[in-house]
Amino acid sequence: MKIIKRSGEEQIFDSSKIVSAISKANLSVEPKQRLSAEKIAEIADYIEYKCKKTKRAFNVEEIQDLVENQLMSIGAHELARNYITYRYTRALARQN
């Protein structure tokens, strides 16, 4: 299964990148609001499943949208907000 990077290049899907991104965002919330490593792995597995099921290459933005949706669906609203904010600041940085 492949993903489409922002540059348009195709790359092999790597769920560890999703785990890493969520784990970093996880550190930005209060300890009582943090997700367990198992829950983060479940989210990454679900996104991998969704990508495989559609039988097409997702782009990075679509995968990030899936991450946001999963975080919101499990009630990790503060974590989702921080993830979205980080995404936005990175997008601004790429424009400069």
Order of alpha helices (4+ residues) and beta strands (2+ residues): beta-beta-alpha-alpha-beta-alpha-alpha
